[in-house]
Amino acid sequence: MTHPLAAGPLAIGCGRDDAAAVADLSSDIVIIGAGVLGLSVAAELAARGHRVAVVDPGAANASLVAAGMIAPAFESLLDRADAERAALLRAASALWPGFGEAHGIAIDTNPAEWRGPDPDGVAERLVALGFRMERRGGVVTVPDDVRIEPGDALARLVNRVGVTLIPGRASALERTDEGWAVATPGGWVRAAAVVLATGSGPSPAGLPDAAVRAFGTVRAIAGQIGWVERPLTDRVLRGPGGYVVPSKGGALIGATMVEDQPEAVVNATASARLITEAEALIGERIDAPVAWRAAVRGATPDGLPLAGGVGEGLHLALAPRRNGWLMGPLVAGVVADGIEGRPCRPRAAALDPLRFSLPAPEPRLRFSPREA
């Protein structure tokens, strides 16, 4: 049986078979990149009545080489998030039921379980961050953490009516009187607005300075995940060093995060460690072969994606670190609102793509002159 991580070129779009047929194609919005953020934005815009073209070279991306976890609770726990960050992740997760229903994406609502050390401390920390939890012996269960099947979800998003998939790499952008023109192997694609959702990959030539500065804040993070043709669990199991996740016809074992590594490389030592962690989580030996796959993600200094406008009809939707699936609907809404000129939603400021290049605020006195 072919495992889901063995997917080759992205073949999930209705798009065009002949790249040459795209010459001088016009669309309302062009999105560069067919990962979860790019396709979430595309589906959101199409649902609002826009004609959307997605340009992507077709290789299996980091959104496909993923477990599909929507995990605000355990991600907050493992990242030692403060209450504000936890609330943001919880708000992003709360958008998923409506987003999934709108785009036909099934959500596995089996709650995730913590089977690692210190269940008392884990439970206490989760409650302090505002998450629901249940404690049964040494297991902490969180109903807020669910999952989707990444391959199925990507296919649903890209096959949305109103979305055209154009194969190839977008090599350059040029300003036009109407907006932008995007260079593809088959010709120029013209649009009023462009969304860059290229992850940690190279950006097209011709970007304005603000976009170049924003891209400069993104660093590459490599990771690997394994697939076993055996159903090891019916729900997400997590510990401090890894996880086991159900997947079609088997299970996923993950995952590593190697900062500032732009190459997708499978590391044998890391593979052995992840298998050991997975065996501890399921309480038995894994006696089936593990097929490993690696990918590279983009991340910002604060771990949140860049989402929103950078001026001149150009918008960003990239660098979600390991939370692309969790953040997809929120990023889609923020970017779509910006394109349409709607008021910013409450969480948009935290994702501002220019937040690392804005002037620093004036320092505030720590005490009043009278106290001095």
Secondary structure, DSSP 8 states (H G I E B T S, - for coil): ---GGG--S-------S-GGGGTTEEEEEEEE--SHHHHHHHHHHHHTT--EEEEE-----TTTSS--EE-HHHHHHHTT--HHHHHHHHHHHHTHHHHHHHHT---B---EEE-SS-HHHHHHHHHHTT---EEETTEEEETT-EE--HHHHHHHHHTSTTEEEEES---EEEE-SSSEEEEETTEEEEEEEEEE--TTS---BT--HHHHHHHTT-EEEEEEEEEESS---SS-EEETTEEEEEETTEEEEE---EET--S----HHHHHHHHHHHHHHHTS---S-EEEEEEEEEE-TTS--EEEEEETTEEEEE--TT-HHHHHHHHHHHHHHHHHT----TTGGGG-TTTTTS-------SS-TTT-
